[in-house]
Amino acid sequence: MPCAPLAASVVRTVDPPPPPGGTAGPELTVDLAAIAGNTRLLAARAARLMAVVKADGFGHGAADAARAALGAGATSLGVTSVEEAMSLRTEGFRVPILSWLNPVDAAFEEALRADVSVAVPGQEHLAAVASAASRAGRTARVHLHLDTGMARDGAAPGQWAELCQQAREAERAGLVRVIGVMGHLGCADTPGDPCTDRALALFREASNAAARAGLRPAVRHLAATSATLTDPRTRFDLCRVGAGLYGIDPTRTTRLRPALTLRAPVVSVRTVPAGAGAGYGHAWTAPRRTNLALLPVGYADGLPRAASGRAEVLLGGRRCPVVGQVSMDQVIVDCGEHAAALGDVATVFGTGDGGEPTVRDWAGWSGTLEHEIVTGLGTRLRRTVHHAEETA
Ligand SMILES: *Cc1c(COP(=O)(O)O)cnc(C)c1O
């Protein structure tokens, strides 16, 4: 396809230039009061709440998120790797921390010395943890992890009895203490899915089997965000909640508050005639004479390229479409007849309260989950953290 004729575009230069120390590029704001508020709502539905701050607190900053959640009712922290747990200890967190996803040769000894509890999904992991305990001269606190039907992490139900037996032997040897039994639900975002009933039955049976083996786990935990919000049967002694803390409700049943806002300044503006192609491959051509604005955020910052052709931002109080392909570092916004000015600031996503798109909108435009958007935000975004007390 031939390229459209070179557009006689008008690039306006700024007059006067933006003040030094003025807008300093895109800014990601983290609202810890939102995390605190979501935590309170979730903690009210749980016997105890473990704040899941894996993946850098779902992209919000693990330490900030942990502090906000612990200040609002959570009593422990959950992460996947021992390394994530260790950095929370380094940050000074003294509450119980559980790490549940590790290779068999993970730094378990270091974890035990730092009082990090670990989940074990099978006999090999249990043996590795027991041996680390023996070397460290400590008793490892472990949670036995049952696969409750996802074929993902955790011990298969057929191997559970043997795992419990081995754990009991390690308890007798003083190497481990089984303080928890855990499972995870694969279909809880669809309340009423029979897959959850089967998981519940498996989990109850496994808890009984643990007791029969002589184990006395104090906490049984199965529910994450979706089940905590919608299925009281799954809450047991503890709920492990991640997404919900950050305002993500996969069940769409509850009003939670998003904690992230991404703003970006307009770095250039131009007027293009009808027929002008914009961006790579001219994925979009101007249907009429129109005003474009350029924002310095792109897929390197976590805006999914798959949202090209659908996404919008809030600019000048209006929803404006993002046109052409999302580039690595920039997106083009069609402002229509309302030209933007250099230095104007667009809201790429936020709470939605001011008419701006939300992370959920971006997830919808790109066919993914909010989780993937928030955990995929780029490291070069300037971050500003609003502490709970400032905004509460
Ligand atoms: C991530 C994770 C959670 C938290 O799930 P959310 O749906 O984000 O609340 C809980 N348990 C396990 C095993 C996880 O991997």
The ligand as an SDF file (V2000), in Angstrom:
LIG
                    3D

 15 15  0  0  0  0  0  0  0  0999 V2000
   -0.8320  -14.6110   43.7220 C   0  0  0  0  0  0  0  0  0  0  0  0
   -1.3520  -15.6220   44.6680 C   0  0  0  0  0  0  0  0  0  0  0  0
   -2.3170  -15.2700   45.6160 C   0  0  0  0  0  0  0  0  0  0  0  0
   -3.0110  -13.9280   45.5860 C   0  0  0  0  0  0  0  0  0  0  0  0
   -4.0340  -14.0410   44.6330 O   0  0  0  0  0  0  0  0  0  0  0  0
   -4.9750  -12.7940   44.2910 P   0  0  0  0  0  0  0  0  0  0  0  0
   -6.0130  -13.3500   43.4040 O   0  0  0  0  0  0  0  0  0  0  0  0
   -4.0980  -11.8100   43.6220 O   0  0  0  0  0  0  0  0  0  0  0  0
   -5.4970  -12.3110   45.5710 O   0  0  0  0  0  0  0  0  0  0  0  0
   -2.6920  -16.2090   46.5570 C   0  0  0  0  0  0  0  0  0  0  0  0
   -2.1520  -17.4390   46.5440 N   0  0  0  0  0  0  0  0  0  0  0  0
   -1.2510  -17.8390   45.6360 C   0  0  0  0  0  0  0  0  0  0  0  0
   -0.7090  -19.2190   45.6880 C   0  0  0  0  0  0  0  0  0  0  0  0
   -0.8300  -16.9470   44.6560 C   0  0  0  0  0  0  0  0  0  0  0  0
    0.0570  -17.3330   43.7460 O   0  0  0  0  0  0  0  0  0  0  0  0
  1  2  1  0
  2  3  1  0
  2 14  2  0
  3  4  1  0
  3 10  2  0
  4  5  1  0
  5  6  1  0
  6  7  2  0
  6  8  1  0
  6  9  1  0
 10 11  1  0
 11 12  2  0
 12 13  1  0
 12 14  1  0
 14 15  1  0
M  END
$$$$
